[in-house]
Amino acid sequence: MMTTEHILHTARLNNNCPECYDTEGLEFTFTQIEKQNKFYKQAKKEVAEKLYCHTCKNIIYPVNWTEDIDRVYQYHKKQVHPKSTLLKLKSFGYIFILLGIVVIAAILFLLWNSSLI
Ligand SMILES: [Zn+2]
């Protein structure tokens, strides 16, 4: 099982960083994990959010967010459109199912034919 991280939305903030007080370093990143194997892929329901400061190279955790950061966060959270969590078959998965149907059809056909004799 392979996992891919999709970046759904990023936003630069001009709020003060709680660590270094710089106003140009903060960036929100919203990501979603998608798991996949040969047959299908499926996105996880949870959207992970991260606030990173490019100036002091720190991840700013929600406990350290100021009210202003929280307000900006609420705003950007609404801009995030998560990927559907429905299972998506890949072409290999389709082929696999088609082959399955063909095999079952062939068996049924043989059984039906042999009972006629
Ligand atoms: Zn900083």
Backbone and ligand atoms as CSV (ligand in chain L), in Angstrom:
chain,resi,resn,atom,element,x,y,z
A,1,MET,N,N,0.845,-1.205,0.000
A,1,MET,CA,C,0.000,0.000,0.000
A,1,MET,C,C,0.880,1.255,0.000
A,2,MET,N,N,0.657,2.098,-0.988
A,2,MET,CA,C,1.457,3.313,-1.115
A,2,MET,C,C,0.614,4.499,-0.655
A,3,THR,N,N,1.223,5.459,-0.016
A,3,THR,CA,C,0.460,6.647,0.356
A,3,THR,C,C,1.054,7.882,-0.324
A,4,THR,N,N,0.173,8.733,-0.774
A,4,THR,CA,C,0.582,9.987,-1.399
A,4,THR,C,C,-0.023,11.127,-0.600
A,5,GLU,N,N,0.741,12.176,-0.432
A,5,GLU,CA,C,0.225,13.340,0.273
A,5,GLU,C,C,-0.130,14.405,-0.757
A,6,HIS,N,N,-1.399,14.788,-0.800
A,6,HIS,CA,C,-1.834,15.817,-1.742
A,6,HIS,C,C,-1.937,17.152,-1.028
A,7,ILE,N,N,-1.324,18.168,-1.602
A,7,ILE,CA,C,-1.471,19.506,-1.033
A,7,ILE,C,C,-2.744,20.121,-1.608
A,8,LEU,N,N,-3.707,20.384,-0.718
A,8,LEU,CA,C,-5.000,20.886,-1.173
A,8,LEU,C,C,-5.006,22.402,-1.280
A,9,HIS,N,N,-4.296,23.038,-0.351
A,9,HIS,CA,C,-4.370,24.496,-0.287
A,9,HIS,C,C,-3.183,25.014,0.525
A,10,THR,N,N,-2.561,26.057,0.044
A,10,THR,CA,C,-1.521,26.715,0.843
A,10,THR,C,C,-1.824,28.201,0.871
A,11,ALA,N,N,-1.426,28.866,1.920
A,11,ALA,CA,C,-1.670,30.297,2.017
A,11,ALA,C,C,-0.575,30.960,2.843
A,12,ARG,N,N,-0.038,32.038,2.314
A,12,ARG,CA,C,0.950,32.813,3.077
A,12,ARG,C,C,0.171,33.797,3.948
A,13,LEU,N,N,0.632,33.978,5.172
A,13,LEU,CA,C,-0.031,34.880,6.104
A,13,LEU,C,C,0.864,36.098,6.318
A,14,ASN,N,N,0.242,37.235,6.613
A,14,ASN,CA,C,1.102,38.345,7.039
A,14,ASN,C,C,0.931,38.648,8.515
A,15,ASN,N,N,0.546,37.612,9.254
A,15,ASN,CA,C,0.469,37.742,10.712
A,15,ASN,C,C,1.865,37.593,11.313
A,16,ASN,N,N,1.996,38.062,12.548
A,16,ASN,CA,C,3.257,37.895,13.258
A,16,ASN,C,C,3.453,36.450,13.650
A,17,CYS,N,N,4.653,35.940,13.420
A,17,CYS,CA,C,4.972,34.592,13.861
A,17,CYS,C,C,5.119,34.590,15.376
A,18,PRO,N,N,4.442,33.671,16.091
A,18,PRO,CA,C,4.544,33.654,17.562
A,18,PRO,C,C,5.962,33.356,18.056
A,19,GLU,N,N,6.794,32.793,17.183
A,19,GLU,CA,C,8.160,32.433,17.591
A,19,GLU,C,C,9.147,33.562,17.326
A,20,CYS,N,N,9.150,34.081,16.089
A,20,CYS,CA,C,10.180,35.067,15.724
A,20,CYS,C,C,9.601,36.443,15.407
A,21,TYR,N,N,8.283,36.591,15.459
A,21,TYR,CA,C,7.574,37.860,15.248
A,21,TYR,C,C,7.716,38.422,13.843
A,22,ASP,N,N,8.255,37.625,12.929
A,22,ASP,CA,C,8.358,38.066,11.550
A,22,ASP,C,C,6.968,38.044,10.922
A,23,THR,N,N,6.707,38.947,10.001
A,23,THR,CA,C,5.363,38.998,9.400
A,23,THR,C,C,5.313,38.374,8.008
A,24,GLU,N,N,6.416,37.842,7.538
A,24,GLU,CA,C,6.412,37.304,6.177
A,24,GLU,C,C,6.681,35.810,6.095
A,25,GLY,N,N,6.858,35.181,7.236
A,25,GLY,CA,C,7.294,33.793,7.183
A,25,GLY,C,C,6.210,32.736,7.256
A,26,LEU,N,N,5.040,33.098,7.795
A,26,LEU,CA,C,4.040,32.064,8.077
A,26,LEU,C,C,3.329,31.555,6.836
A,27,GLU,N,N,3.143,30.242,6.813
A,27,GLU,CA,C,2.398,29.641,5.701
A,27,GLU,C,C,1.565,28.466,6.200
A,28,PHE,N,N,0.299,28.479,5.808
A,28,PHE,CA,C,-0.585,27.357,6.095
A,28,PHE,C,C,-0.504,26.344,4.965
A,29,THR,N,N,-0.482,25.067,5.295
A,29,THR,CA,C,-0.551,24.013,4.281
A,29,THR,C,C,-1.620,23.020,4.707
A,30,PHE,N,N,-2.556,22.748,3.827
A,30,PHE,CA,C,-3.594,21.748,4.087
A,30,PHE,C,C,-3.322,20.557,3.186
A,31,THR,N,N,-3.172,19.402,3.779
A,31,THR,CA,C,-2.860,18.213,2.990
A,31,THR,C,C,-3.824,17.081,3.301
A,32,GLN,N,N,-3.930,16.184,2.354
A,32,GLN,CA,C,-4.781,15.003,2.518
A,32,GLN,C,C,-4.003,13.784,2.030
A,33,ILE,N,N,-4.102,12.722,2.777
A,33,ILE,CA,C,-3.380,11.497,2.440
A,33,ILE,C,C,-4.256,10.617,1.550
A,34,GLU,N,N,-3.653,10.063,0.528
A,34,GLU,CA,C,-4.370,9.120,-0.334
A,34,GLU,C,C,-3.596,7.811,-0.347
A,35,LYS,N,N,-4.314,6.740,-0.067
A,35,LYS,CA,C,-3.680,5.425,-0.094
A,35,LYS,C,C,-3.976,4.770,-1.430
A,36,GLN,N,N,-3.016,4.055,-1.960
A,36,GLN,CA,C,-3.298,3.345,-3.205
A,36,GLN,C,C,-2.476,2.082,-3.327
A,37,ASN,N,N,-3.033,1.132,-4.046
A,37,ASN,CA,C,-2.289,-0.054,-4.438
A,37,ASN,C,C,-2.539,-0.272,-5.921
A,38,LYS,N,N,-2.254,-1.451,-6.422
A,38,LYS,CA,C,-2.390,-1.718,-7.859
A,38,LYS,C,C,-3.837,-1.579,-8.327
A,39,PHE,N,N,-4.785,-1.887,-7.441
A,39,PHE,CA,C,-6.174,-1.993,-7.852
A,39,PHE,C,C,-6.993,-0.715,-7.683
A,40,TYR,N,N,-6.742,-0.020,-6.621
A,40,TYR,CA,C,-7.575,1.161,-6.357
A,40,TYR,C,C,-6.815,2.207,-5.563
A,41,LYS,N,N,-7.398,3.403,-5.506
A,41,LYS,CA,C,-6.876,4.418,-4.602
A,41,LYS,C,C,-8.025,5.065,-3.860
A,42,GLN,N,N,-7.731,5.495,-2.660
A,42,GLN,CA,C,-8.770,6.064,-1.819
A,42,GLN,C,C,-8.162,7.125,-0.907
A,43,ALA,N,N,-8.778,8.300,-0.909
A,43,ALA,CA,C,-8.291,9.388,-0.063
A,43,ALA,C,C,-8.831,9.216,1.349
A,44,LYS,N,N,-8.016,9.596,2.325
A,44,LYS,CA,C,-8.480,9.529,3.706
A,44,LYS,C,C,-9.347,10.744,3.993
A,45,LYS,N,N,-10.223,10.582,4.978
A,45,LYS,CA,C,-11.183,11.625,5.284
A,45,LYS,C,C,-10.502,12.850,5.901
A,46,GLU,N,N,-9.500,12.608,6.741
A,46,GLU,CA,C,-8.894,13.693,7.494
A,46,GLU,C,C,-8.056,14.614,6.604
A,47,VAL,N,N,-8.156,15.889,6.875
A,47,VAL,CA,C,-7.297,16.866,6.223
A,47,VAL,C,C,-6.328,17.366,7.292
A,48,ALA,N,N,-5.038,17.238,6.988
A,48,ALA,CA,C,-4.035,17.672,7.954
A,48,ALA,C,C,-3.678,19.121,7.671
A,49,GLU,N,N,-3.524,19.909,8.720
A,49,GLU,CA,C,-3.149,21.299,8.510
A,49,GLU,C,C,-1.864,21.600,9.267
A,50,LYS,N,N,-1.046,22.428,8.652
A,50,LYS,CA,C,0.238,22.733,9.256
A,50,LYS,C,C,0.520,24.213,9.073
A,51,LEU,N,N,0.998,24.826,10.130
A,51,LEU,CA,C,1.417,26.222,10.034
A,51,LEU,C,C,2.931,26.232,10.207
A,52,TYR,N,N,3.599,26.692,9.165
A,52,TYR,CA,C,5.056,26.646,9.162
A,52,TYR,C,C,5.599,28.051,8.981
A,53,CYS,N,N,6.655,28.357,9.705
A,53,CYS,CA,C,7.279,29.665,9.542
A,53,CYS,C,C,8.572,29.485,8.748
A,54,HIS,N,N,8.620,30.128,7.572
A,54,HIS,CA,C,9.794,30.007,6.712
A,54,HIS,C,C,10.960,30.849,7.231
A,55,THR,N,N,10.684,31.786,8.105
A,55,THR,CA,C,11.743,32.644,8.627
A,55,THR,C,C,12.529,31.936,9.728
A,56,CYS,N,N,11.799,31.374,10.713
A,56,CYS,CA,C,12.515,30.712,11.812
A,56,CYS,C,C,12.494,29.183,11.667
A,57,LYS,N,N,11.921,28.700,10.570
A,57,LYS,CA,C,11.907,27.261,10.261
A,57,LYS,C,C,11.244,26.417,11.360
A,58,ASN,N,N,10.193,26.968,11.953
A,58,ASN,CA,C,9.471,26.248,12.998
A,58,ASN,C,C,8.072,25.898,12.532
A,59,ILE,N,N,7.576,24.758,13.019
A,59,ILE,CA,C,6.158,24.463,12.857
A,59,ILE,C,C,5.463,25.115,14.037
A,60,ILE,N,N,4.453,25.923,13.748
A,60,ILE,CA,C,3.738,26.601,14.826
A,60,ILE,C,C,2.498,25.781,15.148
A,61,TYR,N,N,2.457,25.226,16.338
A,61,TYR,CA,C,1.339,24.368,16.728
A,61,TYR,C,C,0.163,25.201,17.212
A,62,PRO,N,N,-1.063,24.645,17.031
A,62,PRO,CA,C,-2.275,25.415,17.368
A,62,PRO,C,C,-2.270,26.028,18.770
A,63,VAL,N,N,-1.613,25.402,19.743
A,63,VAL,CA,C,-1.581,25.986,21.096
A,63,VAL,C,C,-0.905,27.353,21.103
A,64,ASN,N,N,-0.033,27.593,20.134
A,64,ASN,CA,C,0.694,28.862,20.091
A,64,ASN,C,C,0.076,29.885,19.138
A,65,TRP,N,N,-1.035,29.491,18.514
A,65,TRP,CA,C,-1.658,30.418,17.570
A,65,TRP,C,C,-2.283,31.580,18.318
A,66,THR,N,N,-2.185,32.758,17.719
A,66,THR,CA,C,-2.869,33.918,18.281
A,66,THR,C,C,-4.288,33.924,17.731
A,67,GLU,N,N,-5.122,34.799,18.291
A,67,GLU,CA,C,-6.504,34.915,17.813
A,67,GLU,C,C,-6.537,35.251,16.334
A,68,ASP,N,N,-5.635,36.137,15.914
A,68,ASP,CA,C,-5.595,36.549,14.501
A,68,ASP,C,C,-5.256,35.380,13.594
A,69,ILE,N,N,-4.285,34.597,14.004
A,69,ILE,CA,C,-3.904,33.433,13.205
A,69,ILE,C,C,-5.089,32.486,13.110
A,70,ASP,N,N,-5.789,32.310,14.228
A,70,ASP,CA,C,-6.930,31.417,14.254
A,70,ASP,C,C,-8.029,31.900,13.297
A,71,ARG,N,N,-8.219,33.204,13.240
A,71,ARG,CA,C,-9.228,33.768,12.348
A,71,ARG,C,C,-8.847,33.493,10.882
A,72,VAL,N,N,-7.577,33.720,10.555
A,72,VAL,CA,C,-7.099,33.468,9.195
A,72,VAL,C,C,-7.230,31.979,8.872
A,73,TYR,N,N,-6.940,31.153,9.885
A,73,TYR,CA,C,-7.055,29.701,9.721
A,73,TYR,C,C,-8.490,29.312,9.377
A,74,GLN,N,N,-9.460,29.860,10.140
A,74,GLN,CA,C,-10.874,29.550,9.880
A,74,GLN,C,C,-11.257,29.941,8.463
A,75,TYR,N,N,-10.723,31.074,8.012
A,75,TYR,CA,C,-11.021,31.549,6.659
A,75,TYR,C,C,-10.477,30.573,5.613
A,76,HIS,N,N,-9.218,30.184,5.784
A,76,HIS,CA,C,-8.598,29.314,4.776
A,76,HIS,C,C,-9.142,27.898,4.809
A,77,LYS,N,N,-9.571,27.476,5.992
A,77,LYS,CA,C,-10.150,26.141,6.127
A,77,LYS,C,C,-11.354,25.986,5.186
A,78,LYS,N,N,-12.075,27.091,4.998
A,78,LYS,CA,C,-13.253,27.066,4.117
A,78,LYS,C,C,-12.874,26.989,2.644
A,79,GLN,N,N,-11.642,27.364,2.313
A,79,GLN,CA,C,-11.193,27.338,0.915
A,79,GLN,C,C,-10.711,25.943,0.508
A,80,VAL,N,N,-10.615,25.068,1.498
A,80,VAL,CA,C,-10.072,23.743,1.231
A,80,VAL,C,C,-11.173,22.823,0.725
A,81,HIS,N,N,-10.921,22.209,-0.400
A,81,HIS,CA,C,-11.894,21.258,-0.939
A,81,HIS,C,C,-11.269,19.865,-0.937
A,82,PRO,N,N,-11.574,19.071,0.077
A,82,PRO,CA,C,-10.954,17.740,0.165
A,82,PRO,C,C,-11.354,16.857,-1.006
A,83,LYS,N,N,-10.460,15.966,-1.347
A,83,LYS,CA,C,-10.749,14.990,-2.397
A,83,LYS,C,C,-11.806,14.024,-1.891
A,84,SER,N,N,-12.567,13.486,-2.805
A,84,SER,CA,C,-13.592,12.519,-2.444
A,84,SER,C,C,-12.950,11.284,-1.799
A,85,THR,N,N,-13.608,10.773,-0.751
A,85,THR,CA,C,-13.057,9.609,-0.069
A,85,THR,C,C,-13.591,8.315,-0.672
A,86,LEU,N,N,-14.338,8.436,-1.774
A,86,LEU,CA,C,-14.841,7.235,-2.444
A,86,LEU,C,C,-13.685,6.445,-3.033
A,87,LEU,N,N,-13.853,5.157,-3.037
A,87,LEU,CA,C,-12.836,4.285,-3.585
A,87,LEU,C,C,-12.801,4.430,-5.110
A,88,LYS,N,N,-11.616,4.694,-5.643
A,88,LYS,CA,C,-11.497,4.830,-7.100
A,88,LYS,C,C,-10.700,3.656,-7.653
A,89,LEU,N,N,-11.324,2.933,-8.559
A,89,LEU,CA,C,-10.637,1.797,-9.173
A,89,LEU,C,C,-9.622,2.298,-10.181
A,90,LYS,N,N,-8.464,1.680,-10.205
A,90,LYS,CA,C,-7.481,1.995,-11.224
A,90,LYS,C,C,-7.673,1.003,-12.378
A,91,SER,N,N,-7.036,1.280,-13.523
A,91,SER,CA,C,-7.288,0.440,-14.701
A,91,SER,C,C,-6.982,-1.023,-14.406
A,92,PHE,N,N,-5.963,-1.262,-13.584
A,92,PHE,CA,C,-5.630,-2.627,-13.220
A,92,PHE,C,C,-6.782,-3.286,-12.449
A,93,GLY,N,N,-7.432,-2.491,-11.591
A,93,GLY,CA,C,-8.577,-2.990,-10.838
A,93,GLY,C,C,-9.726,-3.352,-11.756
A,94,TYR,N,N,-9.973,-2.486,-12.758
A,94,TYR,CA,C,-11.029,-2.751,-13.738
A,94,TYR,C,C,-10.748,-4.042,-14.502
A,95,ILE,N,N,-9.502,-4.173,-14.969
A,95,ILE,CA,C,-9.103,-5.364,-15.732
A,95,ILE,C,C,-9.319,-6.610,-14.882
A,96,PHE,N,N,-8.936,-6.503,-13.608
A,96,PHE,CA,C,-9.064,-7.606,-12.679
A,96,PHE,C,C,-10.527,-8.035,-12.548
A,97,ILE,N,N,-11.415,-7.052,-12.386
A,97,ILE,CA,C,-12.849,-7.348,-12.247
A,97,ILE,C,C,-13.400,-7.918,-13.548
A,98,LEU,N,N,-12.998,-7.301,-14.689
A,98,LEU,CA,C,-13.448,-7.796,-15.996
A,98,LEU,C,C,-13.016,-9.242,-16.198
A,99,LEU,N,N,-11.759,-9.521,-15.869
A,99,LEU,CA,C,-11.248,-10.887,-15.995
A,99,LEU,C,C,-12.071,-11.830,-15.140
A,100,GLY,N,N,-12.401,-11.378,-13.922
A,100,GLY,CA,C,-13.208,-12.174,-13.009
A,100,GLY,C,C,-14.552,-12.516,-13.636
A,101,ILE,N,N,-15.192,-11.495,-14.237
A,101,ILE,CA,C,-16.499,-11.701,-14.876
A,101,ILE,C,C,-16.370,-12.694,-16.037
A,102,VAL,N,N,-15.309,-12.522,-16.839
A,102,VAL,CA,C,-15.081,-13.407,-17.989
A,102,VAL,C,C,-14.900,-14.851,-17.511
A,103,VAL,N,N,-14.110,-15.021,-16.460
A,103,VAL,CA,C,-13.848,-16.368,-15.928
A,103,VAL,C,C,-15.142,-16.995,-15.416
A,104,ILE,N,N,-15.921,-16.226,-14.656
A,104,ILE,CA,C,-17.183,-16.743,-14.112
A,104,ILE,C,C,-18.138,-17.093,-15.258
A,105,ALA,N,N,-18.207,-16.208,-16.275
A,105,ALA,CA,C,-19.072,-16.454,-17.430
A,105,ALA,C,C,-18.650,-17.739,-18.140
A,106,ALA,N,N,-17.337,-17.922,-18.285
A,106,ALA,CA,C,-16.813,-19.113,-18.967
A,106,ALA,C,C,-17.179,-20.374,-18.189
A,107,ILE,N,N,-17.041,-20.323,-16.848
A,107,ILE,CA,C,-17.370,-21.486,-16.012
A,107,ILE,C,C,-18.865,-21.812,-16.136
A,108,LEU,N,N,-19.700,-20.759,-16.035
A,108,LEU,CA,C,-21.146,-20.959,-16.140
A,108,LEU,C,C,-21.512,-21.566,-17.493
A,109,PHE,N,N,-20.857,-21.055,-18.534
A,109,PHE,CA,C,-21.103,-21.524,-19.888
A,109,PHE,C,C,-20.750,-23.013,-20.001
A,110,LEU,N,N,-19.591,-23.397,-19.460
A,110,LEU,CA,C,-19.148,-24.792,-19.507
A,110,LEU,C,C,-20.095,-25.684,-18.723
A,111,LEU,N,N,-20.510,-25.241,-17.546
A,111,LEU,CA,C,-21.423,-26.011,-16.711
A,111,LEU,C,C,-22.754,-26.211,-17.426
A,112,TRP,N,N,-23.244,-25.166,-18.026
A,112,TRP,CA,C,-24.536,-25.175,-18.710
A,112,TRP,C,C,-24.474,-26.134,-19.903
A,113,ASN,N,N,-23.361,-26.034,-20.647
A,113,ASN,CA,C,-23.171,-26.904,-21.802
A,113,ASN,C,C,-23.077,-28.366,-21.408
A,114,SER,N,N,-22.306,-28.646,-20.329
A,114,SER,CA,C,-22.074,-30.033,-19.949
A,114,SER,C,C,-23.354,-30.681,-19.422
A,115,SER,N,N,-24.252,-29.886,-18.807
A,115,SER,CA,C,-25.490,-30.449,-18.269
A,115,SER,C,C,-26.473,-30.792,-19.395
A,116,LEU,N,N,-26.253,-30.197,-20.581
A,116,LEU,CA,C,-27.150,-30.457,-21.718
A,116,LEU,C,C,-26.844,-31.783,-22.387
A,117,ILE,N,N,-25.578,-32.188,-22.224
A,117,ILE,CA,C,-25.167,-33.422,-22.920
A,117,ILE,C,C,-25.719,-34.670,-22.202
L,1,ZN,ZN,ZN,8.940,32.453,12.787
